[in-house]
Amino acid sequence: MRRRTLIVGSATFSAISGCLLDDEGDAKAPELHGIGRLEIVIDGSPVDLSEDRFQAEHADNYSMDFHFHEETDFWYMEGEEPVTFAEGIDAIPYFEYRQDAGAHVVTYDGTAYHGDESGTELRFRVDDDEVEPTEYVLEDGDDLLLEISTGG
């Protein structure tokens, strides 16, 4: 598996990071656990994750654990602890990840894709290697791919 390190200047980090409060109520930057790329492809069509509705600055419900910022092509992981691939997908607005009887289920814009349905395949890849999304903890520089095929 190949690894890449992304160096982000402190000015850039300050501009894009969220704001948390420490025990005294003072603002502090969250811990940056990682930055990487994510592509989600459904039946051969990539989801445009640069749309405003997915960006932390515009989303009604976003998570500091895993999110996007406008004007960048990267995911950011800034929560308390690093997250798994599945938790990252679940944190994206308009997406949901769950398991149903051990099968992966990803819902996007109200359409549920069940990995145990005939003809449907959900593949989770990190740097071209297939992974178990509930077990793989994201790392800085990971290139993520969620590929959903329905055979249609």
C-alpha angles and dihedrals in degrees: 000000000000122000129203127190119216118205115207120188118237092245091056092046092051092050095051104032123097126241124251130174125239124219091280093052094254120138117256134173115252119245111269108225097176153332126212146133130279130193123185116193123186117190091337096311117110118226109236100235090179090074113118093243090068096045119098090229092060107024118105091214120028134150127228086212091072126358149131133243128211118258094028133085095214138099116228128209110198107146132112094283136008114272135223122250089255093051089049093054090047091053094057113099112253091020131094130184124198141144123241115193088336095309123119114247122189120185120198123180090343097311114115119210111201115200092208095057117106110264094012120113129179115194123187114196133181115192089342094308119114112237139183100253096210092055105036111093111207119247133198111279097019116153105213128199127184110187120187120188124181097179089240 
